C-alpha cells in the first residue's frame, strides 16, 4: 500500500453537529484510494495520532483517536458512528469536545490525514487561514509527499455554502455581500412576507388570457367564424423555486460531463414568512449529500409533474450514470426529467438573508435551521474598495456628526435598554448622498425606527431621548413641514456623538457685535438685553454663560475640568455642550471649516490650572432656556434680565 501521502477535506455540517443521529462520513475515494481498505471487511478501525499546528492544541499532541468505520455502503463510503450497534467512533467527540470546534466558527476549516505507513496515520486540524501555509510546509519538509484535495473534496467544501443564511442586525450588508458574491452568476430573487405560501414560492395554477376562435353552431357542427375573442384559462405557472430548479438542471445538461454553471435562488427576509408552510415537503430536499445533491428525493404532484415534464422535454443529462450511482443505481435522472420526483442538483445554491430584528415574526424551528449554514454579519464600519473607512456624516444644525460614532453610541444605548443585539443598527442602515446623511433621512428613517421599533415601550424622559418624535418636525412661515435640525443636534450631542465638521453658526447667528448681541444674517434686529447675576453686574447675552460658569467655579473652587463638563452637560439645556474640555475644543477647532469658530467660545482657567471653554452663541430662546435651568439649581446662582 502506498504511503507518504496527505489528504485534506473541509468539514461538513454533520461533522460538527453534536447530535447522535448525524455521523462522520468518509467518501468512496477516501476508502479506496487513500486508506485502500479491503471492501470485504464489515468494519475497519484506524488509529490516528493527532499533531497540533496551533499552540492552543499542544496539550493534545500525540493523542490517539480511534476512527471506527462501519461496513461499506452501496455508494462506496463508510460512516463513523457515534452510537448504534457498530459501537462508538471517537473522531466526532475529539473534534467537538477536545478541539471545541463548532458550526459557527469552523465550518470552513479543514481536517487532514497524513499516511506515514500502512499502520501509521497523523491527524491535523487546519484552520482555513492556515490552509496555504500548511500545504507549503508539507511540500518543503516532504517534497515527495502526495497531496490530494481533488474535485470530490472541493465539492465537499463548496457544499458548505449551497444553503446559507446571512443574518445580523438591519444595515449590516447582508444583501450587499450576496450581490458581490453572485456577480456574473444567474440569480433568481424572491422576498418572503407573511402572505407567502407554498404556491407563491413553488408554483400554482393561475388565470391567463388567451385568444381563441369564435365558433358558430350550424346544424350539429361548430364552425369557426374567422373572429377571435379573449378567454380566461388556467395554467400551471412556475414561481421562484421551480424557475431556479429547472434552470439549474438545464445547466447540468448543458455542462455535459464538466462542472455545471451555478444557479442561485436568493430569498430576502426569509424569516418574515412561515418557512414550514412555504417549503412544505421541499424541506426534505435540503439534506444534501457529499456531492451536493439532495439525499432524499420527493414525489412531485400530478400538476407539477406535467409542467416539469414539458419544461424538461428534449433535455439530456450526459453524466446521468454517475448521478444515478449516488442512489443505489436507481434511474433517478430519468425520474427527474419526467417530473416524477424533485431532487436538488449540486449547482443550485439557495442563499437567504435574515434580519435578527424580525426574528419574532415567524420563528424558524431547529430542524430547518440545521439544514442551512449560517453566516453572521457583524456590525462594523463600512469601508471602500481600498479598505479605507467610509467617513459618512449626519447633517444637523450647525455641525456634521460621524455616522459610525452614532452607530456605536446608539447601539450601546439599545443594548442597555433591551439587553439584546436584535434591534441594533448596522452601518448601511440608510444611504447617504455624497457621504452625508441628510437630516430629513436621519429623522424619517433612523429616528422613526428607534422610536417605533426600539424605544416606544420605554420611559425616556430622563434619558437621551427626552424629546418625543413629533418634536423633530416643525413648520416654516408658509406652513410647510420642515425638520427641526436643532433637535437633531441636541440628540446627537446628548449621545456624545463625535463631531465630524462644523458647518455654520447657531440658527443663522453668524457672529456677535461688540456688545455681544447675536447678529442674524440679513436682519438689522439687535437683542440689547442686559442681565445680572446674583444682583450684580451688567452682562450682554453673549457674556452671560461665561459669567455664570465663573460664578459656579467660585462657589465650587475644587471642581475639576471633567466634573465641570459633566455637571453642565447634565443641566439639560437646549445647548448641551455649554462647557467643553480643552481637548474637545482643540479637536473641534482642527476639524472645522468655520473661520470664526474660535470666537464662539470663551476660555476659563480653573483654580487647579486646567482650562475649559464656554460656548457663547445663544439665541433669545436658548438663553431663556439656559437662565431657567440655572435658576432651578441649588447653586446659589440667580440670573435676571434687568434691561431690554
Backbone torsions as a table, in degrees:
resi	resn	phi	psi	omega
1	UNK	NA	139.5	-178.5
2	UNK	-71.0	142.9	176.7
3	UNK	-127.7	-165.8	-178.2
4	UNK	54.4	50.2	177.0
5	UNK	-138.4	151.0	-174.9
6	UNK	-123.6	140.5	175.7
7	UNK	-134.6	138.4	179.7
8	UNK	-120.2	151.1	175.0
9	UNK	-152.0	139.7	175.2
10	UNK	-75.7	154.8	-179.8
11	UNK	-69.7	143.6	169.3
12	UNK	-92.4	163.4	178.3
13	UNK	-56.6	-44.8	-177.3
14	UNK	-62.2	-28.9	-178.0
15	UNK	-63.6	-27.6	-172.4
16	UNK	-114.5	10.2	177.1
17	UNK	-93.8	122.6	-178.5
18	UNK	-81.3	69.6	-173.9
19	UNK	-139.0	123.3	-177.5
20	UNK	-60.5	-20.2	-179.4
21	UNK	-85.8	-7.0	-179.4
22	UNK	-109.7	123.0	-172.0
23	UNK	-104.0	155.7	170.5
24	UNK	-81.5	133.2	-171.4
25	UNK	-133.1	139.7	174.0
26	UNK	-117.3	128.0	-174.8
27	UNK	-70.9	176.4	-175.5
28	UNK	-57.3	-43.6	-177.3
29	UNK	-68.4	-29.4	173.0
30	UNK	-61.3	-48.9	-174.1
31	UNK	-69.4	-43.3	-174.0
32	UNK	-86.3	-43.1	-171.1
33	UNK	-93.8	-35.7	-176.2
34	UNK	-91.5	-62.3	-180.0
35	UNK	-75.4	-28.4	-177.4
36	UNK	57.6	50.1	-179.8
37	UNK	-69.4	149.7	172.0
38	UNK	-75.0	119.2	-175.1
39	UNK	-66.3	-16.9	-178.1
40	UNK	-81.6	-13.6	-178.2
41	UNK	-75.5	128.6	-179.2
42	UNK	-71.5	-22.1	-178.5
43	UNK	-155.3	141.0	177.6
44	UNK	-128.3	148.8	179.1
45	UNK	-128.3	128.5	177.8
46	UNK	-125.2	131.3	176.2
47	UNK	-95.5	119.6	-179.2
48	UNK	-102.7	133.6	176.9
49	UNK	-101.3	119.2	-176.4
50	UNK	-74.8	135.9	176.2
51	UNK	-123.3	118.1	-175.9
52	UNK	-81.4	139.4	172.7
53	UNK	-116.5	3.8	176.6
54	UNK	-124.9	144.3	-178.8
55	UNK	-59.6	-33.6	-177.1
56	UNK	-67.5	-15.0	-177.7
57	UNK	-109.9	6.1	-176.1
58	UNK	-58.7	-34.3	-178.3
59	UNK	-64.2	-18.5	-179.7
60	UNK	-97.0	2.1	-176.5
61	UNK	-57.6	136.4	178.9
62	UNK	70.6	9.4	175.6
63	UNK	-66.9	138.6	179.8
64	UNK	-92.1	125.9	178.5
65	UNK	-116.2	123.2	180.0
66	UNK	-82.2	120.8	175.5
67	UNK	-103.3	100.5	-178.1
68	UNK	-102.5	117.2	-175.5
69	UNK	-110.8	135.6	-178.3
70	UNK	-76.8	179.6	-178.2
71	UNK	-56.8	149.2	-179.2
72	UNK	-65.7	137.6	179.4
73	UNK	-85.5	176.0	178.7
74	UNK	-62.2	-31.2	179.6
75	UNK	-77.6	-9.3	177.8
76	UNK	95.1	3.0	179.4
77	UNK	-97.0	172.5	175.9
78	UNK	-134.5	144.5	-179.0
79	UNK	-109.3	144.4	173.4
80	UNK	-100.8	104.9	-174.7
81	UNK	-79.3	144.2	174.4
82	UNK	-101.0	-1.1	174.5
83	UNK	-158.3	-173.7	174.9
84	UNK	94.6	-173.5	-174.4
85	UNK	-68.8	-22.3	-177.2
86	UNK	-81.6	-1.2	-178.5
87	UNK	82.4	170.9	-174.8
88	UNK	-89.7	140.7	171.8
89	UNK	-104.0	142.4	-172.3
90	UNK	-86.1	-5.8	-169.0
91	UNK	-63.8	-47.5	-179.2
92	UNK	-68.0	-40.4	178.5
93	UNK	-59.0	-38.2	179.7
94	UNK	-67.1	-45.7	-179.5
95	UNK	-63.2	-44.6	-172.2
96	UNK	-83.4	-46.2	-172.7
97	UNK	-93.3	-31.9	179.5
98	UNK	-89.5	-46.8	179.6
99	UNK	-88.1	-11.1	178.3
100	UNK	59.4	43.3	177.2
101	UNK	-85.7	150.5	178.8
102	UNK	-150.1	167.6	-176.3
103	UNK	-61.3	-42.4	-173.5
104	UNK	-62.8	-37.9	-172.2
105	UNK	-105.9	-19.2	-166.7
106	UNK	-127.6	9.1	-175.8
107	UNK	-64.7	-26.6	-179.3
108	UNK	-94.2	5.1	178.4
109	UNK	-88.1	179.3	-173.0
110	UNK	-128.9	157.3	162.0
111	UNK	-118.6	151.0	-178.8
112	UNK	-135.3	147.4	175.8
113	UNK	-126.6	127.6	177.9
114	UNK	-106.8	123.6	-179.1
115	UNK	-91.7	103.5	-179.4
116	UNK	-77.1	-44.9	178.3
117	UNK	-152.8	-173.7	-178.0
118	UNK	-60.8	-27.6	-175.0
119	UNK	-118.6	-0.6	-177.1
120	UNK	-118.7	123.5	-179.1
121	UNK	-133.9	138.7	174.8
122	UNK	-108.6	137.6	178.4
123	UNK	-108.7	134.6	179.2
124	UNK	-126.3	143.8	166.6
125	UNK	-103.0	123.6	-174.0
126	UNK	-120.2	102.5	174.1
127	UNK	-59.1	147.5	-176.7
128	UNK	-57.9	-32.8	-179.8
129	UNK	-67.2	-23.7	-178.3
130	UNK	-102.0	5.2	-174.3
131	UNK	-55.5	-53.5	-177.2
132	UNK	-65.3	-42.0	179.2
133	UNK	-63.3	-36.9	179.9
134	UNK	-63.6	-45.1	178.9
135	UNK	-64.8	-42.2	179.2
136	UNK	-62.4	-37.5	179.1
137	UNK	-62.2	-47.8	-179.2
138	UNK	-62.1	-41.8	-178.6
139	UNK	-66.8	-33.2	-179.0
140	UNK	-77.1	-38.2	-177.9
141	UNK	-81.7	-39.5	-178.2
142	UNK	-126.2	79.3	-174.5
143	UNK	-61.6	-19.7	-178.7
144	UNK	-94.3	2.4	-176.8
145	UNK	-65.8	143.0	175.5
146	UNK	-95.3	118.4	-177.2
147	UNK	-108.2	126.9	-175.9
148	UNK	-122.1	114.2	168.7
149	UNK	-141.7	66.0	-169.5
150	UNK	-78.2	-170.0	-172.9
151	UNK	-61.2	-31.8	178.2
152	UNK	-61.7	-43.2	-179.6
153	UNK	-70.6	-35.2	178.3
154	UNK	-65.7	-36.2	176.1
155	UNK	-64.9	-38.8	177.2
156	UNK	-61.6	-42.1	179.5
157	UNK	-65.4	-40.6	-179.9
158	UNK	-67.8	-31.2	-178.6
159	UNK	-57.2	-27.9	-179.4
160	UNK	-60.0	-24.9	-177.9
161	UNK	-110.9	12.0	178.0
162	UNK	-62.4	-40.7	178.9
163	UNK	-130.9	107.9	179.7
164	UNK	-142.6	149.9	179.8
165	UNK	-116.6	123.4	175.0
166	UNK	-90.7	117.0	-175.0
167	UNK	-127.5	154.8	179.4
168	UNK	162.2	-175.9	-179.3
169	UNK	-66.6	157.4	177.4
170	UNK	-61.5	133.6	178.1
171	UNK	91.8	15.6	-179.3
172	UNK	-93.6	2.8	174.7
173	UNK	89.4	28.8	-177.6
174	UNK	-65.7	-50.4	179.3
175	UNK	-66.9	-34.6	-178.9
176	UNK	-62.5	-45.4	-177.3
177	UNK	-67.8	-33.3	175.5
178	UNK	-65.1	-43.9	178.0
179	UNK	-59.7	-41.5	-179.1
180	UNK	-65.8	-41.3	-175.4
181	UNK	-81.1	-11.5	179.9
182	UNK	-112.2	13.6	177.4
183	UNK	-58.6	132.8	179.6
184	UNK	82.5	-3.4	179.7
185	UNK	-100.8	163.7	175.1
186	UNK	-84.3	122.4	-174.4
187	UNK	-127.9	130.5	169.1
188	UNK	-113.0	127.4	-171.6
189	UNK	-119.5	140.2	175.1
190	UNK	-142.3	162.9	179.8
191	UNK	-127.5	128.5	176.8
192	UNK	-81.8	148.1	174.6
193	UNK	-151.0	172.1	-173.7
194	UNK	-57.6	-23.8	-179.2
195	UNK	-94.1	-1.2	178.1
196	UNK	-67.8	134.9	176.7
197	UNK	-138.3	-174.5	-176.1
198	UNK	-57.0	-43.3	-175.2
199	UNK	-68.0	-36.4	-179.0
200	UNK	-80.8	-14.8	177.7
201	UNK	-96.9	-37.9	-174.6
202	UNK	-99.8	-60.3	-178.7
203	UNK	163.5	156.3	-178.3
204	UNK	-164.3	169.3	173.7
205	UNK	-75.9	135.2	178.5
206	UNK	-134.7	149.0	177.3
207	UNK	-71.2	136.7	176.3
208	UNK	-132.5	156.7	179.6
209	UNK	-99.5	134.2	176.3
210	UNK	-140.2	157.2	177.1
211	UNK	-94.6	134.0	-179.3
212	UNK	-133.7	148.2	179.8
213	UNK	-66.5	145.0	175.8
214	UNK	-86.0	126.9	-177.8
215	UNK	-105.5	147.5	174.1
216	UNK	-121.3	140.6	179.5
217	UNK	-90.8	115.3	176.4
218	UNK	-119.5	110.1	-174.9
219	UNK	68.4	-121.6	178.2
220	UNK	-109.1	20.2	-178.5
221	UNK	-122.1	147.9	173.8
222	UNK	-97.4	121.7	-175.2
223	UNK	-119.1	134.4	177.5
224	UNK	-68.2	138.5	-178.4
225	UNK	-93.7	-9.1	-177.2
226	UNK	91.0	-3.0	177.8
227	UNK	-106.2	159.2	176.8
228	UNK	-124.2	155.7	176.6
229	UNK	-140.0	154.5	178.0
230	UNK	-77.5	136.4	177.4
231	UNK	-134.3	152.1	176.9
232	UNK	-92.8	125.1	174.9
233	UNK	-129.6	165.3	-178.9
234	UNK	-117.0	133.5	176.3
235	UNK	-142.3	156.7	-178.7
236	UNK	-74.3	126.8	-178.2
237	UNK	-116.6	123.7	178.1
238	UNK	-73.2	134.5	174.0
239	UNK	-100.7	-168.6	-168.9
240	UNK	-51.2	-46.3	-176.5
241	UNK	-62.7	-52.7	-177.6
242	UNK	-67.2	-32.0	176.3
243	UNK	-60.7	-46.6	179.4
244	UNK	-69.0	-39.4	-179.2
245	UNK	-60.6	-49.8	-179.6
246	UNK	-64.5	-43.9	-180.0
247	UNK	-60.8	-39.0	-179.4
248	UNK	-64.6	-46.6	-179.6
249	UNK	-65.3	-36.2	177.5
250	UNK	-65.6	-33.5	175.7
251	UNK	-67.8	-35.1	175.7
252	UNK	-61.4	-42.4	179.8
253	UNK	-66.0	-41.8	-179.1
254	UNK	-65.5	-30.4	-177.0
255	UNK	-75.5	-15.5	-176.2
256	UNK	57.7	-115.0	-176.7
257	UNK	-97.1	-3.1	-179.3
258	UNK	-90.3	176.8	179.7
259	UNK	-68.5	128.2	-177.2
260	UNK	-74.1	158.2	175.7
261	UNK	-67.3	145.8	-177.4
262	UNK	-74.9	145.8	172.3
263	UNK	-124.5	124.6	-177.7
264	UNK	-106.5	135.8	168.1
265	UNK	-114.8	111.9	-176.5
266	UNK	-105.0	125.1	-179.8
267	UNK	-111.5	111.4	176.9
268	UNK	-83.3	141.9	174.6
269	UNK	54.8	52.9	-172.3
270	UNK	-59.7	-31.4	-177.1
271	UNK	-87.3	3.9	173.0
272	UNK	-82.5	-7.5	174.5
273	UNK	-115.1	163.7	178.4
274	UNK	-83.9	95.8	-172.5
275	UNK	-59.3	-38.3	179.9
276	UNK	-61.4	-40.4	179.8
277	UNK	-75.1	-39.2	-175.9
278	UNK	-70.5	-45.5	-177.5
279	UNK	-79.7	-34.6	-179.8
280	UNK	54.1	-129.8	-178.4
281	UNK	-74.8	-7.9	174.8
282	UNK	-63.3	-19.3	177.7
283	UNK	-49.8	-38.5	-178.3
284	UNK	-64.1	-29.8	-176.4
285	UNK	-71.0	-16.8	-174.1
286	UNK	-73.7	-14.9	173.1
287	UNK	-77.4	114.3	-177.6
288	UNK	-109.2	146.7	176.9
289	UNK	-87.0	-173.7	-176.7
290	UNK	-62.2	-20.0	-177.3
291	UNK	-99.3	2.3	175.1
292	UNK	91.3	-0.1	178.0
293	UNK	-91.5	156.3	178.1
294	UNK	-60.8	134.6	176.4
295	UNK	-70.2	-34.1	-171.8
296	UNK	-126.6	95.1	176.3
297	UNK	-62.2	152.8	177.8
298	UNK	-123.5	156.0	179.9
299	UNK	-76.1	138.5	174.3
300	UNK	-88.7	144.4	177.6
301	UNK	-72.6	169.9	-171.7
302	UNK	-60.5	-42.1	-178.3
303	UNK	-67.2	-43.8	179.3
304	UNK	-66.2	-40.1	-179.7
305	UNK	-59.1	-44.1	179.7
306	UNK	-61.4	-42.1	-179.2
307	UNK	-67.8	-44.2	-178.4
308	UNK	-66.0	-40.1	179.4
309	UNK	-61.3	-39.5	178.1
310	UNK	-66.3	-42.5	-177.8
311	UNK	-70.2	-29.9	-178.9
312	UNK	-92.4	6.6	-178.4
313	UNK	-59.2	127.6	179.5
314	UNK	85.6	-5.3	-179.8
315	UNK	-81.6	132.7	178.2
316	UNK	-128.2	135.2	179.2
317	UNK	-103.1	112.1	-175.1
318	UNK	-67.1	-37.3	-177.9
319	UNK	-97.1	34.1	-178.4
320	UNK	-57.9	-36.3	-176.7
321	UNK	-62.3	-42.4	-179.6
322	UNK	-68.8	-33.6	176.6
323	UNK	-70.0	-43.6	179.6
324	UNK	-60.2	-31.7	-178.9
325	UNK	-63.3	-22.9	178.5
326	UNK	-73.8	-13.8	-175.7
327	UNK	-122.2	44.6	174.5
328	UNK	56.3	36.1	177.0
329	UNK	81.4	-3.1	177.9
330	UNK	-63.9	138.3	-178.9
331	UNK	-78.1	67.9	-174.2
332	UNK	-68.0	-32.6	-179.2
333	UNK	-64.3	-41.7	177.7
334	UNK	-61.5	-41.3	179.4
335	UNK	-64.5	-37.7	178.1
336	UNK	-64.4	-48.5	-176.5
337	UNK	-70.1	-24.2	174.4
338	UNK	-82.7	-4.8	179.7
339	UNK	78.6	8.7	-176.3
340	UNK	-72.8	-36.5	-179.7
341	UNK	-129.2	158.1	171.1
342	UNK	-106.8	135.0	-179.5
343	UNK	-153.6	123.4	-177.3
344	UNK	-74.1	127.5	175.1
345	UNK	-78.3	169.0	-174.1
346	UNK	-81.6	4.5	175.5
347	UNK	-109.3	5.9	178.2
348	UNK	-95.5	110.4	-178.4
349	UNK	-102.7	127.3	178.1
350	UNK	-114.0	107.6	-179.4
351	UNK	-116.0	146.6	-175.9
352	UNK	-142.5	161.2	174.0
353	UNK	-117.9	151.9	179.0
354	UNK	-147.7	121.7	172.7
355	UNK	-81.8	123.0	178.6
356	UNK	-64.2	-23.0	179.2
357	UNK	-69.5	-16.6	-179.8
358	UNK	-103.6	10.5	-168.6
359	UNK	-68.4	-16.3	179.9
360	UNK	-83.8	-6.8	-177.5
361	UNK	-65.6	-59.3	173.8
362	UNK	-136.1	97.4	-179.9
363	UNK	-58.3	141.4	178.6
364	UNK	-96.2	125.1	-175.6
365	UNK	-72.9	161.1	-172.7
366	UNK	-65.1	-34.0	179.8
367	UNK	-63.7	-40.3	178.0
368	UNK	-68.8	-41.8	-179.1
369	UNK	-59.8	-39.7	-175.7
370	UNK	-63.2	-19.9	-177.2
371	UNK	-91.0	6.7	177.8
372	UNK	-124.9	150.5	168.4
373	UNK	-90.4	145.3	-173.8
374	UNK	-116.2	126.1	-179.2
375	UNK	-115.8	106.1	-178.8
376	UNK	-76.0	133.5	177.6
377	UNK	-106.4	102.1	-177.2
378	UNK	-72.6	161.9	174.9
379	UNK	-82.5	117.4	-178.6
380	UNK	-146.1	161.7	-178.9
381	UNK	-68.3	134.0	178.5
382	UNK	-67.2	143.3	179.9
383	UNK	-131.3	152.5	-180.0
384	UNK	-83.9	-174.6	-175.7
385	UNK	-64.9	-21.2	179.1
386	UNK	-92.8	3.6	179.2
387	UNK	83.9	7.3	180.0
388	UNK	-88.4	145.0	-179.3
389	UNK	-60.0	139.4	172.8
390	UNK	-83.5	106.1	-173.9
391	UNK	-86.1	66.4	178.9
392	UNK	-68.9	148.9	-178.1
393	UNK	-125.6	154.9	175.1
394	UNK	-106.4	128.9	177.0
395	UNK	-79.1	129.3	174.4
396	UNK	-125.1	-141.3	-174.9
397	UNK	-84.1	-67.3	-177.9
398	UNK	-115.0	1.9	-176.2
399	UNK	-141.2	154.2	168.5
400	UNK	-100.6	143.2	-178.6
401	UNK	-120.2	151.2	179.7
402	UNK	-70.4	121.6	178.2
403	UNK	-62.6	-42.7	-179.2
404	UNK	-65.4	-38.7	176.3
405	UNK	-62.7	-40.8	177.5
406	UNK	-61.4	-45.2	-179.8
407	UNK	-57.0	-44.9	-178.9
408	UNK	-65.1	-45.1	-176.4
409	UNK	-69.1	-44.0	-177.0
410	UNK	-70.4	-32.8	178.2
411	UNK	-68.1	-34.7	173.8
412	UNK	-63.0	-40.7	-179.9
413	UNK	-66.5	-42.3	179.5
414	UNK	-61.1	-46.6	-178.2
415	UNK	-64.3	-37.6	-179.0
416	UNK	-66.6	-26.4	-178.1
417	UNK	-86.9	-46.4	-172.0
418	UNK	-110.9	-4.6	177.0
419	UNK	53.0	43.0	-178.4
420	UNK	-151.0	152.9	178.3
421	UNK	-86.7	-13.5	-165.7
422	UNK	-61.7	-36.9	-172.2
423	UNK	-96.3	5.3	-178.5
424	UNK	-65.8	163.0	-180.0
425	UNK	-103.0	139.4	173.1
426	UNK	-93.2	168.2	-175.2
427	UNK	-61.9	-33.5	-175.3
428	UNK	-97.5	30.0	-178.8
429	UNK	-60.8	-36.4	175.1
430	UNK	-141.9	163.2	-174.0
431	UNK	-102.7	137.4	177.3
432	UNK	-88.6	169.7	170.3
433	UNK	-114.3	113.7	-176.6
434	UNK	54.8	39.3	176.0
435	UNK	83.6	1.9	-178.0
436	UNK	-120.6	126.5	174.2
437	UNK	-88.1	110.1	-175.8
438	UNK	-63.1	151.9	-179.0
439	UNK	-57.7	-37.8	179.6
440	UNK	-61.4	-43.9	178.6
441	UNK	-66.5	-41.8	-178.3
442	UNK	-61.0	-43.9	-177.6
443	UNK	-73.4	-48.4	-172.6
444	UNK	-73.0	-27.2	-177.8
445	UNK	-107.1	-53.4	-174.4
446	UNK	-74.1	-55.1	-177.3
447	UNK	-67.0	-34.6	177.6
448	UNK	-61.6	-43.0	176.8
449	UNK	-60.6	-45.0	-177.9
450	UNK	-63.2	-44.7	-178.3
451	UNK	-71.4	-43.0	-171.7
452	UNK	-81.3	-36.9	-173.3
453	UNK	-107.1	-16.7	-173.5
454	UNK	-116.3	-54.9	-168.8
455	UNK	-105.2	5.6	-173.9
456	UNK	-64.3	-25.1	-178.7
457	UNK	-96.1	10.2	-178.0
458	UNK	-114.9	147.5	175.3
459	UNK	-84.6	111.9	-175.6
460	UNK	-107.1	14.5	-175.8
461	UNK	-60.1	-32.7	-178.9
462	UNK	-101.9	2.5	-177.9
463	UNK	-101.2	-161.0	-176.8
464	UNK	-76.5	-17.8	-178.8
465	UNK	-103.1	59.4	-177.4
466	UNK	-71.8	-28.4	-179.2
467	UNK	-85.8	130.8	173.9
468	UNK	-66.6	160.5	-172.0
469	UNK	-59.3	-39.1	-175.4
470	UNK	-65.8	-17.4	179.3
471	UNK	-72.2	-11.8	178.1
472	UNK	-83.0	0.1	175.6
473	UNK	-119.3	146.7	176.1
474	UNK	-147.3	-171.2	177.4
475	UNK	-130.4	148.4	176.3
476	UNK	-88.7	-171.9	-175.0
477	UNK	-67.4	-17.7	177.6
478	UNK	-92.1	0.3	-179.7
479	UNK	83.1	8.6	179.7
480	UNK	-85.2	143.9	-177.1
481	UNK	-67.8	136.1	177.6
482	UNK	-140.6	159.9	179.4
483	UNK	-85.9	134.3	175.5
484	UNK	-81.4	87.2	-174.2
485	UNK	-64.7	-28.1	178.2
486	UNK	-65.6	-32.5	177.1
487	UNK	-68.9	-38.5	176.8
488	UNK	-61.3	-44.6	-178.8
489	UNK	-64.4	-40.7	178.6
490	UNK	-61.5	-43.0	179.2
491	UNK	-61.8	-44.8	-178.9
492	UNK	-66.7	-36.9	175.2
493	UNK	-64.8	-41.1	179.5
494	UNK	-62.2	-30.6	178.9
495	UNK	-82.8	-4.4	-176.1
496	UNK	61.3	37.8	177.4
497	UNK	-72.9	139.4	-177.7
498	UNK	-66.0	131.2	176.4
499	UNK	-76.4	127.4	-179.2
500	UNK	-95.8	-29.4	-176.1
501	UNK	-164.9	141.8	172.4
502	UNK	-92.0	123.4	-173.9
503	UNK	-109.8	-6.3	-179.4
504	UNK	169.2	-170.8	-176.2
505	UNK	-95.0	172.3	-178.3
506	UNK	-69.3	117.2	173.4
507	UNK	41.9	53.1	177.0
508	UNK	71.6	5.3	174.2
509	UNK	-74.3	99.9	-177.0
510	UNK	-78.6	-30.9	177.1
511	UNK	-169.1	-171.5	177.5
512	UNK	-124.6	153.4	178.1
513	UNK	-82.1	-172.7	-175.3
514	UNK	-64.2	-24.6	179.4
515	UNK	-86.7	-1.2	-180.0
516	UNK	85.4	16.7	178.7
517	UNK	-86.7	134.9	178.1
518	UNK	-67.7	129.1	179.9
519	UNK	-101.5	125.5	177.3
520	UNK	-95.6	127.7	-176.9
521	UNK	-56.0	132.8	177.1
522	UNK	79.8	9.1	-178.5
523	UNK	-130.7	143.1	178.7
524	UNK	-96.9	5.2	-177.4
525	UNK	-73.3	133.1	177.6
526	UNK	-125.2	132.4	175.8
527	UNK	-88.7	108.9	-175.3
528	UNK	-103.4	23.8	-178.7
529	UNK	-63.8	145.9	177.6
530	UNK	-121.1	139.4	-175.6
531	UNK	-125.5	153.0	173.3
532	UNK	-120.5	156.4	177.7
533	UNK	-122.7	118.9	-175.1
534	UNK	54.8	37.6	175.7
535	UNK	76.9	7.0	-177.7
536	UNK	-124.3	152.8	173.7
537	UNK	81.4	164.1	175.8
538	UNK	-133.6	104.0	-173.2
539	UNK	-115.1	131.9	170.1
540	UNK	-73.9	167.1	-174.1
541	UNK	-54.4	-43.7	-176.9
542	UNK	-62.3	-30.0	-175.4
543	UNK	-87.0	-14.3	-175.1
544	UNK	-60.5	-48.5	-177.5
545	UNK	-58.4	-47.2	-179.4
546	UNK	-63.4	-43.0	-179.5
547	UNK	-64.3	-37.4	-179.5
548	UNK	-68.0	-45.9	179.5
549	UNK	-65.5	-36.3	177.2
550	UNK	-61.9	-40.8	178.3
551	UNK	-64.3	-37.6	178.4
552	UNK	-63.4	-45.1	-179.6
553	UNK	-63.9	-35.2	177.9
554	UNK	-64.1	-37.2	179.2
555	UNK	-75.7	-27.0	-178.1
556	UNK	-129.4	73.0	-171.5
557	UNK	-66.8	-16.6	-178.4
558	UNK	-92.8	4.2	-177.9
559	UNK	-66.2	141.6	177.1
560	UNK	-93.8	168.9	179.7
561	UNK	-62.1	-43.2	179.9
562	UNK	-62.5	-43.3	178.8
563	UNK	-64.9	-37.8	-179.6
564	UNK	-66.4	-43.4	178.8
565	UNK	-60.5	-45.9	-178.2
566	UNK	-66.3	-40.6	-178.9
567	UNK	-61.9	-46.7	-177.4
568	UNK	-76.2	-26.4	174.0
569	UNK	-67.6	-41.6	-178.8
570	UNK	-69.1	-12.9	179.6
571	UNK	-60.8	-29.2	174.1
572	UNK	78.0	29.1	178.1
573	UNK	-75.2	169.1	179.9
574	UNK	-61.2	-35.5	169.9
575	UNK	-96.5	104.2	-172.4
576	UNK	-75.8	-37.9	-176.7
577	UNK	-95.0	66.2	178.0
578	UNK	-69.6	-42.5	179.1
579	UNK	-112.8	129.0	177.4
580	UNK	-128.2	156.7	-179.7
581	UNK	-74.9	166.3	178.0
582	UNK	-62.7	-39.8	-179.9
583	UNK	-63.1	-43.5	179.4
584	UNK	-65.1	-41.1	178.8
585	UNK	-60.7	-46.1	-177.7
586	UNK	-67.8	-33.4	176.8
587	UNK	-66.2	-45.3	178.5
588	UNK	-62.8	-41.8	-178.1
589	UNK	-62.8	-37.1	-177.7
590	UNK	-72.4	-20.8	-176.1
591	UNK	-102.9	-15.5	-171.1
592	UNK	-76.0	151.3	171.0
593	UNK	-106.0	6.7	-179.3
594	UNK	-83.0	114.7	-175.1
595	UNK	-65.9	-24.5	-177.5
596	UNK	-113.4	26.5	-179.5
597	UNK	-54.5	-42.6	-175.8
598	UNK	-61.8	-27.3	-179.5
599	UNK	-74.5	-13.1	-177.0
600	UNK	-84.6	-5.1	-180.0
601	UNK	-130.0	147.2	172.6
602	UNK	-114.8	137.3	-179.9
603	UNK	-85.1	151.3	178.8
604	UNK	-141.7	123.7	177.8
605	UNK	-91.3	132.8	-179.7
606	UNK	-92.1	160.2	179.6
607	UNK	-55.4	-28.3	-178.7
608	UNK	-85.7	3.6	177.2
609	UNK	96.2	-12.0	178.2
610	UNK	-72.9	158.3	-179.2
611	UNK	-122.8	135.9	173.1
612	UNK	-125.1	168.8	179.4
613	UNK	-125.7	136.9	-175.4
614	UNK	-114.3	126.4	-178.7
615	UNK	-71.1	141.5	-175.2
616	UNK	-126.1	5.0	-178.0
617	UNK	-95.8	101.5	-176.3
618	UNK	-128.0	132.4	170.3
619	UNK	-81.5	166.3	177.9
620	UNK	-55.4	-40.8	179.9
621	UNK	-62.3	-42.8	-176.0
622	UNK	-75.4	-33.5	178.3
623	UNK	-69.9	-34.8	177.1
624	UNK	-66.4	-39.6	176.3
625	UNK	-63.1	-42.7	178.8
626	UNK	-59.5	-48.5	-178.0
627	UNK	-62.2	-44.5	-179.2
628	UNK	-60.2	-46.4	-177.8
629	UNK	-65.5	-40.2	-179.8
630	UNK	-66.1	-44.6	-177.5
631	UNK	-65.2	-21.0	179.2
632	UNK	-79.0	-14.1	-176.8
633	UNK	-84.3	160.0	177.5
634	UNK	-96.0	55.0	-176.3
635	UNK	-102.7	1.3	-173.1
636	UNK	60.0	39.6	176.4
637	UNK	-129.0	128.2	178.8
638	UNK	-134.6	123.8	-179.5
639	UNK	-106.2	138.2	-177.7
640	UNK	-142.4	138.4	175.1
641	UNK	-80.8	125.7	-175.7
642	UNK	-110.9	-13.3	179.0
643	UNK	-159.4	151.0	177.1
644	UNK	-120.1	NA	NA
